[in-house]
């Protein structure tokens, strides 16, 4: 239920369940972001209504809306990174290509299964005030997951021209993201199978295999 539909009735947390309340606030903020598409379209008061709590309860966990939004981005990026790592680790340890392919598929599956959350990852951050340089960017865990998949394969092959694992991770990531952007925004691309075909072509172009 969104804020526009009224306040959600919520069972109060017992003593010591502060983490649960924090997660409920993040879920509420995520739902509102998916509805409005931008942090400018929501307020902490609206998040409080969506979560079924009072506004002061939010301030016990987040000092302002900016901190709430950055924390939300941290959480979603961590979720994607965890799925990517889990997929890679499910592949045979000795087959680094299978691990890399599994990582690619896990990333793409998230984008296809949760397109609104995926798009918000790239739209919310630029609209927020910058965080201190000492604080890692929310997308760092995802980049790390890409590097962990790319590096073992690079150590075993001489077929890839790009030999720096971070650079190749960024090339692969940006290319996949670009494919999703075209698929969602170009009106004549409506079949998801075309996206799968484009992914295979990308892997062939970058790695020389599928």
C-alpha positions in Angstrom: 0.0 0.0 0.0 1.4 3.4 -0.9 1.2 6.6 1.1 -1.6 7.8 -1.2 -3.8 5.0 0.0 -3.4 5.8 3.7 -1.3 4.9 6.6 -0.4 1.3 7.0 -1.3 -0.2 10.4 1.8 -1.8 11.8 2.4 -4.0 14.9 4.8 -2.2 17.1 8.3 -3.7 17.5 9.2 -5.2 20.8 12.2 -4.0 22.7 15.4 -4.9 20.8 13.7 -5.0 17.4 15.2 -1.8 16.1 16.8 -3.5 13.1 13.5 -4.8 12.0 12.1 -1.2 12.1 15.1 0.0 10.1 14.4 -2.6 7.4 10.7 -1.7 7.3 11.6 1.9 6.7 14.0 1.0 3.9 11.3 -1.2 2.3 8.8 1.6 2.5 11.3 4.1 0.9 12.0 1.6 -1.8 8.3 1.2 -2.6 7.8 4.9 -2.8 10.8 5.4 -5.0 9.5 2.7 -7.4 6.2 4.6 -7.5 7.6 8.1 -7.9 10.8 7.4 -9.8 12.7 10.1 -7.9 13.8 11.1 -4.4 12.4 14.5 -5.0 8.9 13.0 -5.2 8.9 11.7 -1.6 9.5 13.0 1.9 10.4 11.4 5.2 6.8 12.0 6.3 5.6 10.0 3.3 8.0 7.3 4.1 6.8 7.2 7.7 3.1 6.9 6.5 4.1 4.1 4.2 6.0 2.2 7.0 3.2 2.8 9.4 5.3 4.8 11.9 5.7 8.3 13.1 8.3 10.6 11.5 10.3 10.9 14.7 10.8 7.1 14.5 12.7 7.5 11.3 15.1 10.0 12.8 16.2 7.3 15.3 17.7 5.4 12.3 18.5 8.1 9.7 19.5 11.7 10.3 17.8 12.9 7.1 16.3 11.8 3.7 19.7 11.9 2.1 21.2 9.4 4.5 18.1 7.2 4.0 18.4 7.3 0.2 22.1 6.5 0.3 21.5 3.6 2.7 18.8 2.3 0.4 21.3 2.3 -2.5 23.8 0.6 -0.4 21.3 -2.2 0.5 20.1 -2.8 -3.1 23.7 -2.9 -4.5 24.7 -5.3 -1.8 21.8 -7.5 -2.7 22.9 -7.6 -6.4 26.5 -8.3 -5.4 25.5 -11.1 -3.1 23.4 -12.7 -5.9 26.3 -12.4 -8.3 28.7 -14.0 -5.9 26.3 -16.8 -5.0 25.9 -17.6 -8.7 29.6 -17.6 -9.4 30.2 -19.8 -6.4 27.6 -22.3 -7.5 29.6 -23.0 -10.7 32.5 -25.5 -10.6 35.5 -23.9 -9.0 37.8 -25.0 -11.7 35.7 -23.6 -14.5 36.3 -19.9 -14.4 34.3 -19.3 -17.6 31.3 -20.9 -16.0 31.7 -18.7 -13.0 31.9 -15.6 -15.1 28.9 -16.6 -17.2 26.9 -17.3 -14.0 27.8 -13.9 -12.7 26.6 -12.3 -15.9 23.3 -14.2 -15.8 22.7 -13.3 -12.2 23.1 -9.6 -12.9 20.9 -9.7 -15.9 18.2 -11.7 -14.1 18.0 -9.1 -11.4 17.6 -6.4 -14.0 14.8 -8.3 -15.8 13.0 -9.5 -12.6 13.1 -6.1 -10.8 13.4 -3.5 -13.6 12.2 -0.6 -11.4 14.7 -1.2 -8.6 17.4 -1.7 -11.2 16.7 1.5 -12.9 16.6 3.5 -9.7 20.1 2.4 -8.9 21.4 4.5 -11.7 18.9 7.4 -11.3 18.8 8.1 -7.6 22.5 8.5 -6.8 23.2 11.4 -9.2 20.3 13.4 -7.7 21.7 13.1 -4.1 24.3 15.3 -2.4 27.8 13.7 -2.6 29.0 11.6 0.3 32.4 12.1 1.9 35.2 10.7 -0.2 36.0 8.4 2.7 32.7 6.6 2.3 32.8 3.9 -0.5 30.3 4.5 -3.4 27.2 2.3 -3.2 28.1 0.5 -6.4 31.5 -0.6 -5.2 30.2 -4.0 -4.0 28.9 -4.7 -7.5 32.2 -3.7 -9.1 34.0 -5.9 -6.7 31.7 -8.8 -7.6 32.5 -8.2 -11.3 36.2 -8.2 -10.7 36.0 -11.4 -8.6 34.4 -13.1 -11.6 36.6 -11.6 -14.3 40.1 -11.9 -12.6 40.2 -15.7 -12.4 39.3 -16.0 -16.1 41.8 -13.5 -17.2 44.6 -15.4 -15.4 43.8 -18.5 -17.5 43.4 -17.0 -21.0 45.3 -14.9 -23.5 42.3 -14.4 -25.8 41.1 -11.1 -24.2 42.9 -7.9 -25.2 42.0 -6.1 -22.0 44.3 -7.5 -19.3 43.4 -5.3 -16.4 40.6 -7.0 -14.4 39.0 -3.7 -13.1 39.0 -2.2 -16.6 37.5 -5.3 -18.1 34.9 -5.5 -15.3 33.8 -1.9 -16.1 33.7 -2.6 -19.8 31.5 -5.6 -19.3 29.2 -3.9 -16.7 28.7 -0.8 -18.8 28.0 -2.8 -22.0 25.4 -4.9 -20.2 23.8 -1.9 -18.7 23.7 -0.2 -22.1 21.9 -3.1 -23.6 19.2 -2.8 -20.9 18.9 0.9 -21.6 18.3 0.3 -25.3 15.8 -2.5 -24.6 13.7 -0.5 -22.3 13.8 2.8 -24.2 13.8 1.8 -27.9 10.2 1.2 -28.9 10.8 -1.4 -31.6 12.8 -3.7 -29.2 10.0 -5.6 -27.4 11.2 -9.2 -27.3 13.3 -10.3 -24.4 14.9 -12.9 -26.5 16.6 -10.1 -28.5 18.2 -9.0 -25.2 19.5 -12.5 -24.6 20.9 -12.6 -28.1 22.6 -9.2 -27.6 24.2 -10.5 -24.4 25.6 -13.5 -26.2 27.0 -11.3 -29.0 28.6 -9.1 -26.4 30.3 -12.0 -24.7 31.5 -13.2 -28.0 32.9 -9.8 -28.9 34.6 -9.3 -25.6 35.8 -12.8 -24.7 35.7 -14.6 -28.0 33.3 -17.2 -26.7 29.8 -17.7 -25.4 
